[in-house]
Amino acid sequence: MINPIYFYDFELNMLNDIELTESNMWKTYTFNGKPIPRVSEILEVTTDSSHLIGWAAAMGSNYKSIKDTALTIGTAVHEKIENFLLYGKGIRFSDEYQDSYKIARKIENSFSGFMNWYNYMRDKNINLHIYAIEKEITCPWFGGTADCIIGLEQNGVETVYVLDFKTSKIISANYYLQTYAYYWGLMYNKYCMGDNSIPDINGLAILRVDKDVKGKFDFKTIEFNNPQCRNDTENLHHTFKAMIDWFYSYKRII
């Protein structure tokens, strides 16, 4: 099993040798007054997106409309899920969503998937503890916003996850890298900046709620201290460190 404190220290120290660069293009997040890139920007620059180029070409003139619709659905689903977790009820949307039957149906399909997951947790006697919703995270290397920090407690044992909600067709490797980046940033703030409001994080979780099939969901987790997840954890660890190193090296060239 991984010793959490050793793991955090080893992990964070691996980034100390990276030479940071600044860019006026980084507008969303800052750390100590300096602009930092979004996690999504690091992933975009350092991962293969050729399949997206092919998809965009196939969509032709409909590409922007399809992309905007997907973003609209994803934002609305996040709002409904987060409102339910905070207040115990969903929300009704303005006419901009209701005017489009297709969009409204996909939103409801995804939220139905979330509710099926939520009820599945209850049926398994798993209690949910919400530590944070829309948690903004910044560190010297990047910034981002985690959808949720959640504790799942069963039989008196709680496992705390960085949880991301997705409405995509599949769960991709980039989603694990994204949530791992949030975890990394959280641990930096907890152990290096002394933010004791951040709980110990035990793993990563992705909840995909299908927008085309009503009620369908996929729930995947990686638990850091689970021996069966050790390889996944170490692969994420070294891959994301290499991606940050490559990203800053690339920015010094262009």
C-alpha positions, 0 to 999 in steps of 0.5 A: 500500500502507498503511504499517503504522506510519502506519496504526496511529498514525493509527488509534489517535489517532482514538480519543483524542477520545472521552469515556469513561464508566464503568458498573457493568454492565461486569463482564467486563473492566477496564483500569487498574482501570476497567470497560470494555465487551465488544466484543460489547456495543458491537456489540449496541448499535450494529448493527441486530438487528431480524432477531434479534428477528423470529427470536426471535419466530418461535421462540416458547417454543423461543427460549431452548432453541435459543439455549442449544444454539447456545452449547453447540455453539459453546463445545464446537467452540472447545474442540476446535479450540483443544485440537487447535491446542495439543496436536495432538489433539481432546478427548472431552467429558463425558456432558453432550454425549454424551447428546444425539445432535443436539448431539454430531453438530453438534459433530463436523460442525463439527470435521470442517470444521475438520480439512478446513481444516487438511488443506487448509492442509497440502496447500497447503504452508502451515505454521501458527504459533500465537502465542496461543489465547484471547488476552485483550485490553483497552484504554481503550475495550473488552475482548475475547478473540480466539480465535487469533493465527495465522501462515500461512507459505508459501514462507518468507513468513508472514502473521499474522492475528487468527483467529475461529472461527464455527459460524454459518450465514453469515459476517456483517459483525459478525464482521469488525468483531469481529476488527478490534476485537481487532486494534485492541486488540492494536495499542494494547497493542503500540505504546502500552503496549510489549507486544513479545510481540504480533506484527505483525498483517497481517490478519483471518481468519474460519473458519466450520465448518458444524454442519449439513453435516459437513466444510464450511468457509468461510475468509475473510481481509482482508490490510491491505497487499493493495491489493485489500483496501484499501477493506475495511480502511478501511471497517472502520477508520472504521466501528468508530471511529464505533461506539465514538464512538456507543456512548459518546455513547449511554451518556452519554445513558441 
